[in-house]
């Protein structure tokens, strides 16, 4: 016959387990019950439980996460492109001769499609022209001033409101379980560092991004760092894996992206020993967000969907797996 103490102890264990599961459910409240949510929770629990066969020490508990289309909306264009267009429009007002150049003319007119037709060289010309010349601190102030008022042209919501609520819950859940989270993006380092900590809780020293060459200058007696009109590093495709290795020096155990541009990052993460998880956010919700994958107008997701089953990558179906997309919905 079970003793009163044994019964009481058993009830305590059941109660503790129920409380823990409820806490996890609350932390990921915007995720629908199902495979995606369960795989994420199971993975985190296994690598963070000291008694688990898959336990990973906090120093090795590294997650890498893409930005555009993974943490915030990238339609109808990435916020950084919209920022560059706004700066170019101001530049054309100050110097109308710039408007004779196709890139500046399209940017000033808000013509995203014509800009994309200029290809990578045209977009690089635009980014370089609108991101150089200022001390880094002044550039970051300019970015934040723009973000304080700039709105997505289709939803009329601030870009800072276009952050995916389920992903923010996941970031907090990972941080609560001692994950070291790195933001790995093709966006420029100066642009993303300006707001990453305030918006995501990811500090500027945890950003891996594309970089312009930078020089030290003394301006008016004040030491300054200035972005120069020359690309130093483009953080796309295979370069993401290279940069992760160079910056972090450890192979991540969790990687999350949303496009074929993130494949190398997912492959590099998955190829290590021990328990690992790679995931792709699939934009399937045309009502609450935008539905797209095989498209040239945003981050293309084609090969990644083909590779996912064979590599056991988790594909998060935005329409099916997320209760809410944005916190204002």
N, C-alpha and C positions, 0 to 999 in steps of 0.2 A: 504494500500500500504506500502510495506516494505521501511523503511527509508534508506538513504545512509549509515548511521552509522551502522544500523543493518546488512545490506548487507556486509559491510566491516568487521564487527566483525565475521560474519559467515564465511567469506572467511579466516580470520585469524585462526579460530578454525580448519577448514578443512586443511589448510596449516600446522598447528602445528601437527595435527594427522598424516598427510602424512609424515612429516619430522621425527616424532617419529617412525613410522612403518619402514621407510627406515633405520633409525639408528639401529633398532633391526635387520632388515634384514642384514645389513652390519656386525653387531656383530656376527651373526650366519650365515655367508656367505657360509660356507662349509656344511650347512644342506640343504637338499632338502625341498621344500615346501611340506607340508603334515601333517599328524596327529602328528607325533613325535615332529616336530619343533613347531607346533602350541600349543600343550599341554604344552611344556616347557615354551614358551613365555607367554601363558595365566596364567600359575601357578605363574611365577615370577611377572607378572604385578598385579595379584590379591593380593598376600601376601605383596607386597611392596607399594601398593597404599593406602595412609592414608584414603582415602574416600571409600575404598572397604569394603564390609561386611566380607571379608576374610583376612583383614589386620593383619599382624604379626609384632610385634615390632622387630627392628633389633637385640636386645639381644636374641630373640627367633628364629631368622631366621638362623637356623643351617642346613648345608648340610654335609652329610658324603658320601665319594666317595672311592671306591676300587681303587687299583693301577694296578696290573698285569692284562692285558686284558681289562681294563677299561680306563686307561689313556695312557698306552703304551703297545706295543706288548709283548706277552708272548710265542710266538712260534719262533723257535722250542723248546725253553726252556726259563724260566724267566731269565732276566739279572742277578739276584742275584745268581741263580744256575750257570750260565756261569762264573760269577766272582769267585765263590767258586771253580769251576773246574780249572780256571786259577791259582788261588793261590795254589791249591793242586798239580798242575803240577810243580810249582816252588819248592814246598816242597819235592816232589819225586826226583827232580834233586839234591836237597841239601842232601837228605837222601834216597837213593835207597831202603832201607829196607821197607819203607812205601809202595812201589809198590807191595809188596807181599799181601797187604790187598785189597780185591775186590773193595772197594769203591775208594781208592786212585788210583788203577790201571785203573779203568774205567774213573775216572776224568782226569787222565794224558793222556789217549788215546782219550779223547773227546767223549767217548761212552755214550751218554745221555740215551739210552734205557737200557743199563745194569745198569746204576745208578738208574733209576726208579724202576728196578726190585729189588733193595735192600730195597725198602719200606721206610716208614717214618723213621724208626730207622737208616737205612743206610744214608739217606739224612741228618738227624740230626747230625750224626757223622761227615759228611763232613762239614756241616755248622759250627759246634762247633770248629772243628780243624782249620778251615781257618778264623775264626772271633775272636779268643781270643788271649790274651797275650800282645797286644799292648795297650798303652794309647788310649783312645777314639779319641783324636785329630789326632793321627798318623794313626789310622785305617781309619778315614774319609779321610785323605790325600791319603791313599792307594786306597780307593774306587774311588776318583775323578781322580787320575792318571790313573787308569784303564779305567774309563768311557771316558776319553779324547781321547783314541785310540781304545777301544774295539768296534768291529762291530758285528752286527747280522750275524750269519754264513750262512744264506740263502739269505739275501738281500744285504749283504756287505755294509750296511749303519751303521753309528754309532748308538749305542743304544739311544743316545740323539736325533737322527733323527727319531726314531721309535715311537714318541709320536703322538697320534691321534689329528689331527688338529681340528676336530669338538668339541672334548672334551676340548681342550684348549680354544676355543672360548666360550664354555659354562662356563668354570671356570671364565673367565674374565667377562662375562655377569653377573654371579652371584655376583662376587666381586663388580661390578659396582652398584649392587642393594643391597649392604650392607649385603650379606650373609657371615656368618662365616663358612669357608670351612675347614673340617677336612679330612685328608687322612687316611683311615682305611684299613690296609693291613696285610696280613699274613707274609709279609717280615719282616726282622729284623729291629729294630728301628735304630741301628747304621748305617746300610747300607742306609736306605731311608733318614734319616736326613742329610746325607752328601751332597745331591744334590737337595732335594725337592724344596727348595726356588728358587734356580737358574733356575731349569728346569720348574717347575710348578707355581712358585709364591706362594707356600704354605709353610709357615715358619715351622721350626723344632718343635716349640711348638704346632703345629697343626697336629702332626703325632701320630696315634695310631697303634701300631705294635707289633709283637712278640718280646720278650726281653730275652736276656741272663742275668744271674745274674751279677751284677757289684759290685766291691769292690773299696774302697778308699785305695790308697797306696802312699807312698812318695818314689819316684824313683830319685836317685841322687840329693836329696834335693828338688825335685820338686813335689808338690801335683799332683796326677794323679788318674784318674778313669780307671779301667781295667776291660774288659769283662772277665768273668770267664767261665770255661768249664762246665757250668750247665745251663739248660734252666730255665728261670724264668716264662715265660708266652707264650703260643702259641695262637696267635690271629686268630683263625679260627672258622667257624660255629657260634654256640651260644656264644662263647667267645667274638665275635665282639660286640654283643649287651651288654654283661656284661661290656666290656671295655669302650664302648661309655658312658654308664651310670656312670661308676666310674670316667672317665677322664673329661667328659663334664658336667655331672650333669643336663643336659637338654635333652629332647627327640628331635631328629632332625625332621625337617619337609620335608626334601628331602634326599633320599638315592639312590645311583646309584652303581650297581655292574654288574658282567657279568657271575656269576657262582652260582651253588647250595651252595657254601661256603658262599655266601652273603645273603641267604634266611632269616636268623635270623635278620640280619641288616635291611632288607626291611620290615619284619614283625613288628619289634619293632618300626620302624619309622611310618608305616602305622596305627598302633593301637592307636595312639594318637588322641586327639580331634582337630577339626578345619581342615583347608585345608592342604592336604599333597600329596606328590607325591613320588612314588617309581618306579625305572626304571632298566631294564636289557639291557645291550649291547649284542646283538646276532651276533656272528661272522658268517656271511653268504656270505662273499665276498672272494671267492677263487682265484680271479685274482689280486685284489689290496692288499689283506692281506692273511688270511687263513680262510677257512670255516670249522667250527667245533662246536659241542655242546656236544653230547653224546659220550665222548671219555675219555679214561684214560690217554692219553698222554698230557693233559693240563687241565685247569679248566673245570670240567664237568658241563654242563648246561642241565639238564633233568627235575628234579622236579620243578625247577623254571619256566620253560615254561608251565608246567601243572598248576601251582598255579597262574600264571599271570592273566588269564582272570577273574577268580572268585574274585581276589583281586584288580582288576582294575589297575594292574601294567602296566606301559608303557614298551613295548618291542621295542627297537630301532633296526631295521633291517639295519645292516651296509651297505649292498649292495643297499638297496632301499632308505635309509634315509640320507646317506652321499654323498655329491657331490665329496668330496675328503677325503681320509683317512689320508694321510701324506702330509706335506706341499711341499714335493719334487715331488709329482705326478702331 
